[in-house]
Amino acid sequence: MKKEKVLIALTVLVDVIGIGIVIPVLPFYVESFGAKPFMITSLFAVFSLFSFLSAPFLGSLSDKIGRRPVLVLSILSTAIGWIVFALANQIWILFLGRIIDGMAAGNLPIAQSYLADISKSDKERTENMGLIGSMFGIGFIIGPILGGLLSSVSHVFPFWVVGILALMNGILVFLFLPETNTNMDKSKKLSLNPMTPLIKAAKNKELLPAYIIWFFFGMAAVGMHSVFSLFLSHAFGYGAFTSGIFMTMIGVVIAINQGVALKHFWLKKFKESNLTLWLMPTFAVGYLIMGIEILPIFLSGMILITFSQSVLRVTLMSQIAGTANPDERGEVMGVLAAVMSLSTIVGPMISGYIFQIKENLPFILSGIYALIAFGIIIFTQQKLQHKVLPEDVNVAPQDIL
């Protein structure tokens, strides 16, 4: 594997290890401050809010000055954010740490743009996006179990570890990662208004349905993740370590599905659009099953959502990246990140609130979000078929996205 891919993979891996540590450990750490579920999920939301504000600007900035400097800035922001979080002795400092991380949370969209830059074909681009997905899988293997083990020392110790890892990663990227953006537009005007690229995106009729699908996909995923450990604790009596084991199981499925099966089976046997069409309802059913508080049924639903989500994340991103113009790819991926951030602002807040009403409601609502996304896919395909396909062209509806 090329040096560039190794460093990008490492960047994503450190990011996801941090996420993997957060999900099982953060609720118990924040509960030690006397916080309730809504406050806990608000910590997920505040990061997403500032990521939403910054991601489109950072994506556009990477189109203007290059991927490398923006990526270094983003990684260092992550490191500082985690260290501040670890130093907290009051709830407002916890929020400050998540705000600092979110203010330059461009790691993932810039990494996606970087890999799209060096891709020489559609297939290679999808495989490169799959590399990011496999890092998600590995990160979700290492992160949760690492968080569970390190939390046995103290609930704060895991956050020190991930902060130091991010700092080391930033140094490696600064020293060894070359620039890949050969279409830099030095004259490109930048806007600090996060709504500017979103307004522009809303006018893009070609990509708008995909952005909306991505939003509801994100709402489904983050709505569940933000209360996952709390649900395991309330429904089954499990603590941080056991929650970490569950997340590790999810990581194993993601790593195998994206790291091996995606390249050697899914992309060989099926079109991206077909995978998106068939797996979105599977994604929805998995969440609805997880809402049943019987452990074997809960585990069955968890397997379904992990299996389908790991493929959907790659196919949706790849289709959007492939549609974008090369000189606007950073901006488009930044918009994609902003849309995901918007879902992760709204999703955890809603989940935290309805969890306090009934603990399985967030899973049911996630299933409904996924069904909405599926409905948009079907509607978009039917509309495109009716609008652009001549009667004598034999193309199946599922071949269009």
For each residue, the residues with C-beta under 8 A, 3 or more apart:
1: 5 6 9
2: 5 6 118
3: 6 7 176
4: 7 8 114 118 177 178 180
5: 1 2 8 9 115 118 128 131
6: 1 2 3 9 10
7: 3 4 10 11 172 173 176 177
8: 4 5 11 12 111 114 115 131 132 177
9: 1 5 6 12 13 131 132 135
10: 6 7 13 14 169 172
11: 7 8 14 15 71 75 107 111 169 173
12: 8 9 15 16 107 108 111 132 135 136 139
13: 9 10 16 17 135 138 139 142
14: 10 11 17 18 75 78 139 162 165 166 169
15: 11 12 18 19 78 107 108 139 166
16: 12 13 19 20 135 136 138 139 140 143
17: 13 14 20 21 139 142 143 146 162 165
18: 14 15 21 22 78 82 143 162 165 166
19: 15 16 22 23 139 140 143
20: 16 17 23 24 139 140 141 142 143 144 146 147 247 251
21: 17 18 24 25 26 143 144 146 147 150 158 159 161 162
22: 18 19 25 26 44 147
23: 19 20 26 143 144 147 225 228 229 243 247
24: 20 21 27 28 144 147 148 151 228 229 240 241 243 244 246 247
25: 21 22 28 29 147 148 150 151 155 158 229 240 244
26: 21 22 23 29 30 40 43 229
27: 24 30 31 37 40 229 230 233
28: 24 25 31 32 151 155 229 239 240
29: 25 26 32 33 151 155 156 159
30: 26 27 33 35 39 40 43 91 94
31: 27 28 34 35 40
32: 28 29 155
33: 29 30 90 91 94
34: 31
35: 30 31 39 40 91
36: 39 40 356
37: 27 40 41 227 230 352 355 356
38: 41 42 349 352 353 356
39: 30 35 36 42 43 91 352
40: 26 27 30 31 35 36 37 43 44 226 230 352
41: 37 38 44 45 226 227 348 349 351 352 355
42: 38 39 45 46 95 348 349 352
43: 26 30 39 40 46 47 94 95 98
44: 22 40 41 47 48 222 225 226 344 348
45: 41 42 48 49 344 345 346 347 348 349
46: 42 43 49 50 95 98 99 102
47: 43 44 50 51 98 99 101 102 105 344
48: 44 45 51 52 102 222 341 342 343 344 345 348
49: 45 46 52 53 102 341 345
50: 46 47 53 54 98 99 101 102 103 105
51: 47 48 54 55 102 105 337 338 341 344
52: 48 49 55 194 338 341 342 345
53: 49 50 57 102 103 194
54: 50 51 57 58 102 103 104 105 106 194
55: 51 52 58 59 105 106 109 194 334 335 337 338 341
56: 59 60 194 196 197 198 331 334 335 337 338
57: 53 54 60 61 190 191 192 194 334
58: 54 55 61 62 70 73 74 104 106 109 110 334
59: 55 56 62 63 106 109 110 113 197 330 331 332 333 334 335 337
60: 56 57 63 64 188 190 191 197 330 331 334
61: 57 58 64 65 70 190 330
62: 58 59 65 66 67 70 71 106 110 113 181 330 334
63: 59 60 181 183 184 185 188 327 328 329 330 331
64: 60 61 184 185 186 188 190
65: 61 62 69 70 184 186
66: 62 69 70 179 181 184
67: 62 70 71 110 113 114 117 179 180 181 330
68: 71 72 173 177 178 179 180
69: 65 66 72 73
70: 58 61 62 65 66 67 73 74 106 110
71: 11 62 67 68 74 75 106 107 110 111 114 173 177
72: 68 69 75 76 170 173 174
73: 58 69 70 76 77 104 106
74: 58 70 71 77 78 104 105 106 107 110
75: 11 14 71 72 78 79 107 166 169 170 173
76: 72 73 79 80 104 166 167 170
77: 73 74 80 81 100 101 103 104 105
78: 14 15 18 74 75 81 82 101 104 105 107 163 166 170
79: 75 76 82 83 163 164 166 167 170
80: 76 77 83 84 100 101 163
81: 77 78 84 85 97 98 99 100 101 102 163
82: 18 78 79 85 86 97 101 159 160 162 163 166
83: 79 80 86 87 97 159 160 163
84: 80 81 87 88 93 96 97 100
85: 81 82 88 93 94 97 98 101 159 163
86: 82 83 97 156 159 160 163
87: 83 84 93 97
88: 84 85 91 93 94 96 97
89: 93
90: 33 93 94
91: 30 33 35 39 88 94 95
92: 95 96
93: 84 85 87 88 89 90 96 97
94: 30 33 43 85 88 90 91 97 98
95: 42 43 46 91 92 98 99
96: 84 88 92 93 99 100
97: 81 82 83 84 85 86 87 88 93 94 100 101
98: 43 46 47 50 81 85 94 95 101 102
99: 46 47 50 81 95 96 102 103
100: 77 80 81 84 96 97 103
101: 47 50 77 78 80 81 82 85 97 98 104 105
102: 46 47 48 49 50 51 53 54 81 98 99 105
103: 50 53 54 77 99 100
104: 54 58 73 74 76 77 78 101
105: 47 50 51 54 55 74 77 78 101 102 108 337 341
106: 54 55 58 59 62 70 71 73 74 109 110 334 337
107: 11 12 15 71 74 75 78 110 111
108: 12 15 105 111 112 132 337
109: 55 58 59 106 112 113 330 333 334 336 337
110: 58 59 62 67 70 71 74 106 107 113 114 330 333
111: 8 11 12 71 107 108 114 115 132
112: 108 109 115 116 129 132 317 321 333 336
113: 59 62 67 109 110 116 117 181 329 330 333
114: 4 8 67 71 110 111 117 118 180
115: 5 8 111 112 118 119 125 128 129 131 132
116: 112 113 119 125 128 129 321 329 333
117: 67 113 114 180 181 182 326 329
118: 2 4 5 114 115 128 180
119: 115 116 122 124 125 128
120: 124
121: 124 125
122: 119 125 126 318 322
123: 126 127 267
124: 119 120 121 127 128
125: 115 116 119 121 122 128 129 318 321 322
126: 122 123 129 130 262 267 272 314 315 318
127: 123 124 130 131 262 263 267
128: 5 115 116 118 119 124 125 131 132
129: 112 115 116 125 126 132 133 314 317 318 321
130: 126 127 133 134 258 259 262 263 314
131: 5 8 9 115 127 128 134 135
132: 8 9 12 108 111 112 115 128 129 135 136 314
133: 129 130 136 137 254 258 259 262 310 313 314
134: 130 131 137 138 254 255 258 259 262
135: 9 12 13 16 131 132 138 139
136: 12 16 132 133 139 140 251 254 258 310 313
137: 133 134 140 141 251 252 253 254 255 256 257 258 259 310
138: 13 16 134 135 141 142 251 255 259
139: 12 13 14 15 16 17 19 20 135 136 142 143 251
140: 16 19 20 136 137 143 144 247 248 250 251 254 255
141: 20 137 138 144 145 248 251 252 255
142: 13 17 20 138 139 145 146 251
143: 16 17 18 19 20 21 23 139 140 146 147 247 251
144: 20 21 23 24 140 141 147 148 243 244 245 246 247 248 250 251
145: 141 142 148 149 244 245 247 248
146: 17 20 21 142 143 149 150 158 161 244
147: 20 21 22 23 24 25 143 144 150 151 158 240 244
148: 24 25 144 145 151 152 240 241 242 243 244 245
149: 145 146 152 241 244
150: 21 25 146 147 153 157 158 161
151: 24 25 28 29 147 148 154 155 157 158 240 241 244
152: 148 149 241
153: 150 157
154: 151 157
155: 25 28 29 32 151 158 240
156: 29 86 159 160
157: 150 151 153 154 160 161
158: 21 25 146 147 150 151 155 161 162
159: 21 29 82 83 85 86 156 162 163
160: 82 83 86 156 157 163 164
161: 21 146 150 157 158 164 165
162: 14 17 18 21 82 158 159 165 166
163: 78 79 80 81 82 83 85 86 159 160 166 167
164: 79 160 161 167 168
165: 14 17 18 161 162 168 169
166: 14 15 18 75 76 78 79 82 162 163 169 170
167: 76 79 163 164 170 171
168: 164 165 171 172
169: 10 11 14 75 165 166 172 173
170: 72 75 76 78 79 166 167 173 174
171: 167 168 174 175
172: 7 10 168 169 175 176 177
173: 7 11 68 71 72 75 169 170 176 177
174: 72 170 171 177
175: 171 172
176: 3 7 172 173
177: 4 7 8 68 71 172 173 174
178: 4 68
179: 66 67 68
180: 4 67 68 114 117 118
181: 62 63 66 67 113 117 184 330
182: 117
183: 63 326 327
184: 63 64 65 66 181
185: 63 64 188 327
186: 64 65
187:
188: 60 63 64 185
189:
190: 57 60 61 64
191: 57 60 196 197
192: 57
193: 196
194: 52 53 54 55 56 57 197 198 338
195: 198 199
196: 56 191 193 199 200
197: 56 59 60 191 194 200 201 331 334 335 338
198: 56 194 195 201 202 335 338 339
199: 195 196 202 203
200: 196 197 203 204 335
201: 197 198 204 207 208 211 332 335 339
202: 198 199 208
203: 199 200 208
204: 200 201 207 208
205: 208
206: 323
207: 201 204 210 211 320 323 324 332
208: 201 202 203 204 205 211 212
209: 212 213 376 380
210: 207 213 214 316 319 320 323 401
211: 201 207 208 214 215 320 335 336 339
212: 208 209 215 216 373 376
213: 209 210 216 217 316 373 376 377
214: 210 211 217 218 316 320 336 339 340 343
215: 211 212 218 219 339 340 342 343
216: 212 213 219 220 343 369 370 372 373 376
217: 213 214 220 221 280 283 312 313 316 343 369 370 373
218: 214 215 221 222 339 340 342 343 344 347
219: 215 216 222 223 343 346 347 366 369
220: 216 217 223 224 283 284 287 347 366 367 369 370 373
221: 217 218 224 225 309 347 366
222: 44 48 218 219 225 226 343 344 347 348 351
223: 219 220 226 227 347 348 350 351 362 365 366 369
224: 220 221 227 228 287 290 305 351 362 363 366
225: 23 44 221 222 228
226: 40 41 44 222 223 347 348 351 352 362
227: 37 41 223 224 230 231 348 351 352 355 359 362
228: 23 24 224 225 231 232 243 246 247
229: 23 24 25 26 27 28 232 233 240 243
230: 27 37 40 227 233 234 355 359
231: 227 228 234 235 355 359 360 362 363
232: 228 229 235 236 238 242 243 246
233: 27 229 230 236 237 238 239 243
234: 230 231 359
235: 231 232 293 298 359 360
236: 232 233 293 295
237: 233
238: 232 233 242 243 246
239: 28 233 242 243
240: 24 25 28 147 148 151 155 229 243 244
241: 24 148 149 151 152 244 245
242: 148 232 238 239 245 246
243: 23 24 144 148 228 229 232 233 238 239 240 246 247
244: 24 25 144 145 146 147 148 149 151 240 241 247 248
245: 144 145 148 241 242 248 249
246: 24 144 228 232 238 242 243 249 250 302
247: 20 23 24 140 143 144 145 228 243 244 250 251
248: 140 141 144 145 244 245 251 252
249: 245 246 252 253 302
250: 140 144 246 247 253 254 302 306
251: 20 136 137 138 139 140 141 142 143 144 247 248 254 255
252: 137 141 248 249 255 256
253: 137 249 250 256 257 303 306 307 310
254: 133 134 136 137 140 250 251 257 258 306 309 310
255: 134 137 138 140 141 251 252 258 259
256: 137 252 253 259 260 261
257: 137 253 254 260 261 262 306 307 310 311
258: 130 133 134 136 137 254 255 261 262 310 311 314
259: 130 133 134 137 138 255 256 262
260: 256 257 263 264
261: 256 257 258 264 265 266
262: 126 127 130 133 134 257 258 259 265 266 267 311 314
263: 127 130 260 266 267 268
264: 260 261 268
265: 261 262 268 269
266: 261 262 263 269 270 275 311
267: 123 126 127 262 263 270 272
268: 263 264 265
269: 265 266
270: 266 267 274 275
271: 274 275 399
272: 126 267 275 276 315 318 319 401
273: 276 277 315 319 398 399 400 401
274: 270 271 277 278 398 399
275: 266 270 271 272 278 279 311 312 315
276: 272 273 279 280 312 315 316 319 377 401
277: 273 274 280 377 378 381 398 401
278: 274 275 281 282 398
279: 275 276 282 283 308 311 312
280: 217 276 277 283 284 308 312 370 373 374 377
281: 278 284 285 370 371 374
282: 278 279 285 286 304 307 308
283: 217 220 279 280 286 287 304 305 308 309 312 370
284: 220 280 281 287 288 367 368 370 371 374
285: 281 282 288 289 301 304 367
286: 282 283 289 290 301 302 303 304 305 306 307 308 367
287: 220 224 283 284 290 291 301 305 363 364 366 367 370
288: 284 285 291 301 363 364 367
289: 285 286 292 297 298 300 301 304
290: 224 286 287 298 301 302 305 363
291: 287 288 301 360 361 363 364 367
292: 289 297 298 301 360
293: 235 236 298 359 360
294: 297 298
295: 236 298 299
296: 299 300
297: 289 292 294 300 301
298: 235 289 290 292 293 294 295 301 302
299: 295 296 302 303
300: 289 296 297 303 304
301: 285 286 287 288 289 290 291 292 297 298 304 305 363
302: 246 249 250 286 290 298 299 305 306
303: 253 286 299 300 306 307
304: 282 283 285 286 289 300 301 307 308
305: 224 283 286 287 290 301 302 308 309
306: 250 253 254 257 286 302 303 309 310
307: 253 257 282 286 303 304 310 311
308: 279 280 282 283 286 304 305 311 312
309: 221 254 283 305 306 312 313
310: 133 136 137 253 254 257 258 306 307 313 314
311: 257 258 262 266 275 279 307 308 314 315
312: 217 275 276 279 280 283 308 309 315 316
313: 133 136 217 309 310 316 317
314: 126 129 130 132 133 258 262 310 311 317 318
315: 126 272 273 275 276 311 312 318 319
316: 210 213 214 217 276 312 313 319 320
317: 112 129 313 314 320 321 336
318: 122 125 126 129 272 314 315 321 322
319: 210 272 273 276 315 316 322 323 401
320: 207 210 211 214 316 317 323 324 332 333 336
321: 112 116 125 129 317 318 324 329 332 333
322: 122 125 318 319
323: 206 207 210 319 320 332
324: 207 320 321 328 329 332 333
325: 328 329 332
326: 117 183 329
327: 63 183 185
328: 63 324 325 331 332
329: 63 113 116 117 321 324 325 326 332 333
330: 59 60 61 62 63 67 109 110 113 181 333 334
331: 56 59 60 63 197 328 334 335
332: 59 201 207 320 321 323 324 325 328 329 335 336
333: 59 109 110 112 113 116 320 321 324 329 330 336 337
334: 55 56 57 58 59 60 62 106 109 197 330 331 337 338
335: 55 56 59 197 198 200 201 211 331 332 338 339
336: 109 112 211 214 317 320 332 333 339 340
337: 51 55 56 59 105 106 108 109 333 334 340 341
338: 51 52 55 56 194 197 198 334 335 341 342
339: 198 201 211 214 215 218 335 336 342 343
340: 214 215 218 336 337 343 344
341: 48 49 51 52 55 105 337 338 344 345
342: 48 52 215 218 338 339 345 346
343: 48 214 215 216 217 218 219 222 339 340 346 347
344: 44 45 47 48 51 218 222 340 341 347 348
345: 45 48 49 52 341 342 348 349
346: 45 219 342 343 349 350
347: 45 218 219 220 221 222 223 226 343 344 350 351
348: 41 42 44 45 48 222 223 226 227 344 345 351 352
349: 38 41 42 45 345 346 352 353
350: 223 346 347 353 354 362 365
351: 41 222 223 224 226 227 347 348 354 355 362 365
352: 37 38 39 40 41 42 226 227 348 349 355 356
353: 38 349 350 356 357
354: 350 351 357 358 361 362 365
355: 37 41 227 230 231 351 352 358 359 361 362
356: 36 37 38 352 353
357: 353 354 361
358: 354 355 361
359: 227 230 231 234 235 293 355 362
360: 231 235 291 292 293 363 364
361: 291 354 355 357 358 364 365
362: 223 224 226 227 231 350 351 354 355 359 365 366
363: 224 231 287 288 290 291 301 360 366 367
364: 287 288 291 360 361 367 368
365: 223 350 351 354 361 362 368 369
366: 219 220 221 223 224 287 362 363 369 370
367: 220 284 285 286 287 288 291 363 364 370 371
368: 284 364 365 371 372
369: 216 217 219 220 223 365 366 372 373
370: 216 217 220 280 281 283 284 287 366 367 373 374
371: 281 284 367 368 374 375
372: 216 368 369 375 376
373: 212 213 216 217 220 280 369 370 376 377
374: 280 281 284 370 371 377 378
375: 371 372 378 379
376: 209 212 213 216 372 373 379 380
377: 213 276 277 280 373 374 380 381 401
378: 277 374 375 381 382
379: 375 376 382 383
380: 209 376 377 383 384 401
381: 277 377 378 384 385 397 398 400 401
382: 378 379 385 386 397
383: 379 380 386 387
384: 380 381 387 388 389 400
385: 381 382 388 389 395 397 400
386: 382 383 389
387: 383 384
388: 384 385
389: 384 385 386 393 395 400
390: 393
391:
392:
393: 389 390
394:
395: 385 389 399 400
396: 399
397: 381 382 385 400
398: 273 274 277 278 381
399: 271 273 274 395 396
400: 273 381 384 385 389 395 397
401: 210 272 273 276 277 319 377 380 381
